[in-house]
């Protein structure tokens, strides 16, 4: 989106180049929490997660004598909390650190510990009970909603590609012979800005709905990589509204052009959200000449942008820019316009075309300011992949990949709660 400035002497809005907006999270210094010492980070993540799933851990019983399911669960979580690439690396770290062995529940002085294969078998056991982790994620979202003020007032949606552990090249032929390694994965394409830089990925997509101010995930979904982003928005919103507190007034939801559709815009408006979704110019009907490529209303006589004058219930209101700035006599088509000093005024029905007649027009500064907060979802993806092992998939099948990503998301929630509580304690002590 491009900034809007006033035209010389006329007050006519027109797009220009300009500086990008910088948006900061409400959690200053949040990135430092992800870079804290390994032992401290592992301890606080495990304490938070065991509080969410502790009851189920007791129902699972014990494993081999010397360590139980709790120890194996901690070792699985440790991989994500520390951002390790494999369970073999988890074992190497435990062999080198007595403090880390004590954190996961092993004998600090002992040399015996589960093998990487044993940890992998427990991970498979855990993936068969992923509903437990899903409930834990929902519980974590509720805790965040109770802790973080204003959570859910401004949401952002996006997806990221997750590479399959299988090699996609030749997978089609292997499937024909019924020997495919990852039957649920598929090829997907991720485009850069303006359709540049296409990237083809064999694997899955992680769809996220995050709070734009606090930069925390509140809903997620895992699909094959070929599933379109826009089709998952309503499901994400349904999941989020089960845990987010209900508030009066309009809220915001920002997403890129992949989510631009009549169905999505109508669904958001009817549910009390202002859709912050850029208009895809290629899908605008060619038979209309009253809107420009950003959805701003145009004057029927001069074909210049009208001035947005706010929202009146279910309508957006537009005025003559010359009359609004007291320069009506400078309009070259004033003899065709209204004779009233107020100038020509039109209203566009939002419910008739919620996509084209957006409740918050896309060419306004307010839209640009609120849409800039969508970068929060990119920050979340970056932390999940770089610090919490979300991109280091070493399992096959959608169920196991979902479990892998769930563990990364749970670690993210735990670190968010820790950081906010720590910030509140420091604020009270100051």
N, C-alpha and C positions, 0 to 999 in steps of 0.2 A: 504494500500500500504506500502511496506517496503523500507527503504532507500537503496541506492546503494553505495558501497565502492569499492576501487580498490583492486584487488587481490595482494598477496605478490609477488613483483618483476616482475609481468607479466602485470599489468594494465588491467586484465580481470575483468569486472564488475560482481558482484554477490550480491544477496540480503542478508542483515544482519539485525539484530535488532538494533534499534537506537532511539534517542530521537524524540518525536513528535514535529512538527512545531507549533509555537504559532502565531496566526494571530490576529491583532488588527484592530478595525474599524477606519475609518478616522474621526470619531466623538468621541474623547476622552471624558469620563465623561457622555456619552449618557444615561447610566442607571440611573444616578442621576436625570435626567429630569423626568423619570417615577415615581420617589419617592418624588417629590416636594409636598408641602402642597396642600391639596385637593382644597381649594378655588382658589388658583392661577392656579392650573392645569386645573380646570374646566373652568375658565374664558378664558384662552388663547386658549383652544381647541374649545370652543363655538364661539369665535370671528373668528377663522380661518375657521370653517365649515360653519358658516352663510354667510361668504363671497362667498363660493362656491355654496350654495343652497338657498341663500336669495331670489332670484327671484321667485322660486317655492313656498317658504313659503308665499309670498304675494298673490300668486294666490289661495292658499288653503282657504283663508278667515279666519274668526274667529270661535272659538268654543263657549263654554258656556261663559256668561258674567262674567268677572272677570279674565279670562285668555283665551288666544287664542291658535291657533295652534303653534305659536312660542314658547310659554311657554311649551307646551307638548313636542315639539321637543327637547327643551333644557333638559327636564327631562329625556327623552329617552337617549340622548347623555351622560348625566351626569352619568348614570349607567355604561357606558363603560369607560368613562374617569376616573372614580374613581375605576373601577374594582369591582363593587358591584354585589352580587349574584342574586338580584331580584329587582323588582320595589317597593316591600314593604320596602326593605332596603333604597331605594332612598327616600321614604317618611319619614322614621325615621330620616335620616340624615338632611333632610330639616326642620323637626320639631325641631331639636337641634341646628341649625345654622342659624342665621339671615343673615349673610354674604352670605351663600349659597343660601338662598331664594332670595336675591337681585340679585345674579348672573343669576339665571334662569328666573328672571322677575316677581317674586311674591312680594307681600307687605311684607317687612321685619318685620313689626309690626303685621301683620295679622296672624290669625291662620288657615284660610281656604285655602285649596290647593287640587289639584286633587287627587282622590283616586288611589290606585294601579290598580284597574279595569279600571279606565278611561285612565290611562297611557297605559295599555295593549291594550285597544281598539284603541288608537292612533297608537301603534306599528303595529297592524293589518292593519290599514289604510295606514301606511307607507310602509308595505311590498307589498301592491298592487301597489305601485308606486316605486318599487325598481329601475326602470330604471333611476330615478332621482339620487339615490345614486350611481349607476354605473357610470353615467356621472360625478358626483362629484369626484369619485375615479380617473377617467381618467384625470380630471382637476388637481387633486392633483399630479398625476404622472407627468403631463406636467410642473407644477410649480417646482417640484423637479428636473426635467431634466434641466430647465432653471436656477436653483439655484445652484445645486451641480455639480461641474466640473467632467467630465469623467463618468457620470452616464451611465450605460449600457455597459461599456467596459468589465466588468467581471460579469457574471450572474451565479446564482445558483438556481437549481430547486429541490423541494422536496414536500412531502405531510405530513399531520398529521391527525390523527383520531379525530373526533368530536362526542362525545357520543350523541345519541338521548335522548330526554326527556322521551320517552316511554321505557318500559322495554322490551328488545328484547326476553327474555325467554317467550315462549308461544305466541309470536306475530304471528308465522306461523299458529297456530291453530285459532287464532282470525281472521286472514285474510280469512281463509276458510269460516268462518261464517259471513264474511263481516262486522266485527266490529274491525278491526285493528286500532290502535291509530296513527301510523305513517307509512302510506302505501308506502312512497317513500324511507324510510331508509332501509338499508340492512346490513347483516353481512360482515365484512371484517377482514383480518388478517394482523397484523404488526409484522414483524420478526426483531429480533435483529441482531447483527453482526454475520456473518457466519451462518445464519439461526437459531440462538439460541434465546430462550426466546420468543416464539410465543405468541401473545396477540390477542384475538378475541374481536372485538368491534362491537356493533350494532349502526349504525348511519350513519355518513357522512364523507367525506374527504375534507379537505381544501388543494387545490393544489396552491403552491405559486412559483412565479419567483421573486427573489430578486436581488438587486445589491450587489455583494459580498464585495465591499469596503465600501459602505455607510450603508449597512444593512437596506435597505428600500425596501418594496414590490413595484413592478412595474406592476404585472399582477397576477390575481387569478382566481380560478374556484372552485365551490362547486359541488361535485358529491356524489352519494351513496357510502358507504364504500367499496363495492366490485369492484369498477372500478379500473383497473390497472393504476399505475402511468405513465408508459411509453406512454400510448395512449393519454395523455393530453398535452404532451410537445409541439407539434406543435401549438396547439390552444393557449397555454400560450405565446409562442413566437410571434404569430400573433398579439395578444393583446398588447404585450409590444412594438412591433415595430411601432405601431400606435402613440405612445406617446414619444418614445425615439428618440433623434436626430440621423440622419444618419451620419456615420463617415466612412472614408476610412480605409483600413487595417483590419486585422483579429481581432476578439474578442474571448473571452473565455466563455464557458458555462459548469459548473460543475454539476454533478448529480451522484447518487449512481447506483448500478448495476441494480436496477429496471428499469432504462431507457436504459439499454444496449441492443440495437437492431440494425440491419443493416439499417432499415428505419430511425431511429432517427439520427444515425451517418452520413448517407448520406445527410439527410435534413440539418443538422447543417453545414456540410462542404460546401454544395452548396450555403448556405446563408451567408457564410463568418465567421463561428464560428469554433474555435478549440474545439472539443468535449473532455471534461475531464470526461470520464465515465469509471470506472474500467471494465475490461473484466470479464464476467461471465464464469469461467472455464468449467462449465457443458455444455455450449452451443458451445464450440469451436469444429469444425469438427475434428474427430479422424483420418482422412486420411491425415492430414497435419503434417509434422515433421520439418518445418522450423521456427516455432514460439513457444515460451514457454508460460506459463500460463499468463504472463503479456503482451503478444504480442510483445516481443522482438525477433528480428531475430536471428537464430542460424546458426552456421557454419555447412555446410553439411558434413565436414570431422571430426571435433573434437566435434561437437554438443555443443559447448560453445557459449555464447552470443557474437554476433558481436558488434562492437562499433558504436553507432549512430553518424553519421557525418553530421546531419542537413537535411533540406528539400530542394529539388531542384524542384521548381515549383509544379507539381502534383505528385512528387515522394519523398519517404524517402530514404536517402542514408545510406548505412551500409558498414563498412570497417573491415578488419581483425584487432582485437585488438592488436595482437603482432606487426604487421607492423606499426600500427598507433603510437605505443610507442617506435618504433625503436628497437624492440626485436624479429624481425621476425625469427631469427635463433633458438629461444627457442620453436617455434611451433612444436609439435610432428608430424604434418602432412604437413610440409612445402613442401615436395616433390610432394604432390597432388595439392598444391595451385599455384597461379600465381607466375611466376618468377620475376615479376616486384617488385622493392623495395617498391612500393606503396601498394602492397598486394592485395588480392582478394577484389573486390568491387561489391556489388549488389544494385539494386534499386527496390523498391516495389511501385506499382501504388496505389495511394490513392483512386482514383475514381473507380478502379476495386473492391476493398474491403475496404471501408472507416472505417469499424468496426475493422477488423483484422489488416489492414495496417493503423493504426491511424496516422493522420498528426503530432501529438505530442505523441511519443511512451510512453506507460504507465510505463515502467520501468526506465525512466529518472528522474533525480533530479528535473528538471524543471516541469515535470508533477506533481510530488509529492508536490512541493511548491505551484503550482497554485491550485491543487485539495484541499489542506488544507484549502483554503479560503471558501470551501463549508460550513464550520461550521457557516457561517453568517446566513444561512437560519434557522438553529437550534436556534440561538439567537433571531431571529424574532419571531419564534413560541413560545419561552419561554416568551417573553415580552407580546405577544398577549394573552396568556393564564393566566399568573400570574398577569399582571397589567391592562389588558384591557378587562377582562370578556369574552374572546372568548370561554373559556371552560365551562362557566356557561349558558348553553342553557336551556331555560325554555319554548320553543315553539316547535310546531310540524309542520312537512312539510318542504320540501326543500326550498320553497320560503321564508318562515319566517326564517329558519336557515341561508340562504344566506344573508338576511337583517341584522340579528344579527351579522354575521361575517363582513359584509361590514362596519357596524358602528365601530367595533373594528379597522378595517384597516384604516378608515378615521381618527380616533383619533391618530393612529400611525403616519400617514402622517403629521397631524397637529403638533404633538410633535417634529417630525424630523425637520420641517421647523423652528419652534421656536428655537430649540437648535442650529441649524446652524447659524441663524441670530444673536443669542446671542453671539455665539463664534466669529463671524466676528466683532461684535461691540467691544468685549473685545480685539480682536487682533488689531483693529485700534486704540483703546485707549492706548494700551501699548507702 
